[in-house]
Amino acid sequence: MNSIVIYKSKTGFAKKYAKWISDALSCDMISLEDLNKNNIKNYDMIIYGSGIMAGQLYQLDKVSKMIDSKQRLYVYACGAIDKDAKDIISKIKDNCILKLGRDVPFYYFQAGVNYESMGFIYKQMLKAMYKSLLKKEEKTSEEEEMMKALKESHDASKQTDIDEFITNIKQGLN
Ligand SMILES: Cc1cc2nc3c(=O)[nH]c(=O)nc-3n(C[C@H](O)[C@H](O)[C@H](O)COP(=O)(O)O)c2cc1C
């Protein structure tokens, strides 16, 4: 199967996973900035991955619209929250995938936060989010999880986290 990994990455995590995936599948990879419809028309399988911003993936709708119904689409999201936060991840999946109106397998890869390589505005947004959570007296478990994830720069990405994804893709499973 002719596959390509497309990524949109602000601080490098989704790009790192794209590289691991393209190496494992021996397939091409391209950043979303370099993509146009001609780049992907000859691929049977498109894998799209990006960081998460406020529970959403960057520009997934745009990528989905470029892909026709015969091409298989897989999506992965890189975020700061723990990979065991299943309820939060399931909400992110529903937010991002249901509106596409097609069957799209979704995977979450725990990545991290890199305040040093983040743009000024995003850094301010995250710091403000962290401070307001810190002040809140009664936090939901989701808020506790988010606070833990945003506290400081960290890198929790792991190459072996893609193993199940790669096995499923090779077997044509979700
Ligand atoms: C404004 C903003 C909002 C974010 N919201 C979330 C979020 O809702 N859930 C999450 O897990 N991570 C969130 N993050 C963290 C990023 O998704 C995380 O750092 C990711 O690894 C970035 O990937 P990238 O380096 O490929 O862009 C947010 C980051 C920013 C800047």
The ligand as an SDF file (V2000), in Angstrom:
LIG
                    3D

 31 33  0  0  0  0  0  0  0  0999 V2000
   -2.9630   26.8210   23.2030 C   0  0  0  0  0  0  0  0  0  0  0  0
   -2.6700   25.3760   23.4660 C   0  0  0  0  0  0  0  0  0  0  0  0
   -3.6830   24.5160   23.8580 C   0  0  0  0  0  0  0  0  0  0  0  0
   -3.4000   23.1540   24.1330 C   0  0  0  0  0  0  0  0  0  0  0  0
   -4.4320   22.3300   24.4820 N   0  0  0  0  0  0  0  0  0  0  0  0
   -4.1620   21.0150   24.7590 C   0  0  0  0  0  0  0  0  0  0  0  0
   -5.2250   20.1030   25.0820 C   0  0  0  0  0  0  0  0  0  0  0  0
   -6.4060   20.4570   25.0810 O   0  0  0  0  0  0  0  0  0  0  0  0
   -4.8920   18.8220   25.3890 N   0  0  0  0  0  0  0  0  0  0  0  0
   -3.5950   18.3840   25.3600 C   0  0  0  0  0  0  0  0  0  0  0  0
   -3.3570   17.2040   25.6550 O   0  0  0  0  0  0  0  0  0  0  0  0
   -2.5690   19.2090   25.0130 N   0  0  0  0  0  0  0  0  0  0  0  0
   -2.8380   20.5080   24.7130 C   0  0  0  0  0  0  0  0  0  0  0  0
   -1.8150   21.3510   24.3630 N   0  0  0  0  0  0  0  0  0  0  0  0
   -0.4390   20.8240   24.3260 C   0  0  0  0  0  0  0  0  0  0  0  0
   -0.0110   20.3890   22.9270 C   0  0  0  0  0  0  0  0  0  0  0  0
   -1.0070   19.6500   22.2840 O   0  0  0  0  0  0  0  0  0  0  0  0
    1.2290   19.5180   23.0650 C   0  0  0  0  0  0  0  0  0  0  0  0
    2.2920   20.2710   23.5720 O   0  0  0  0  0  0  0  0  0  0  0  0
    1.6220   18.8310   21.7600 C   0  0  0  0  0  0  0  0  0  0  0  0
    2.6160   17.8880   22.0600 O   0  0  0  0  0  0  0  0  0  0  0  0
    2.1440   19.8030   20.7190 C   0  0  0  0  0  0  0  0  0  0  0  0
    2.4850   19.1040   19.5590 O   0  0  0  0  0  0  0  0  0  0  0  0
    3.3900   19.7990   18.4210 P   0  0  0  0  0  0  0  0  0  0  0  0
    4.7180   20.1030   19.0490 O   0  0  0  0  0  0  0  0  0  0  0  0
    3.5090   18.7990   17.3520 O   0  0  0  0  0  0  0  0  0  0  0  0
    2.6380   21.0240   17.9640 O   0  0  0  0  0  0  0  0  0  0  0  0
   -2.0730   22.6770   24.0430 C   0  0  0  0  0  0  0  0  0  0  0  0
   -1.0520   23.5570   23.6280 C   0  0  0  0  0  0  0  0  0  0  0  0
   -1.3370   24.8780   23.3180 C   0  0  0  0  0  0  0  0  0  0  0  0
   -0.2270   25.7710   22.8650 C   0  0  0  0  0  0  0  0  0  0  0  0
  1  2  1  0
  2  3  1  0
  2 30  2  0
  3  4  2  0
  4  5  1  0
  4 28  1  0
  5  6  2  0
  6  7  1  0
  6 13  1  0
  7  8  2  0
  7  9  1  0
  9 10  1  0
 10 11  2  0
 10 12  1  0
 12 13  2  0
 13 14  1  0
 14 15  1  0
 14 28  1  0
 15 16  1  0
 16 17  1  0
 16 18  1  0
 18 19  1  0
 18 20  1  0
 20 21  1  0
 20 22  1  0
 22 23  1  0
 23 24  1  0
 24 25  2  0
 24 26  1  0
 24 27  1  0
 28 29  2  0
 29 30  1  0
 30 31  1  0
M  END
$$$$
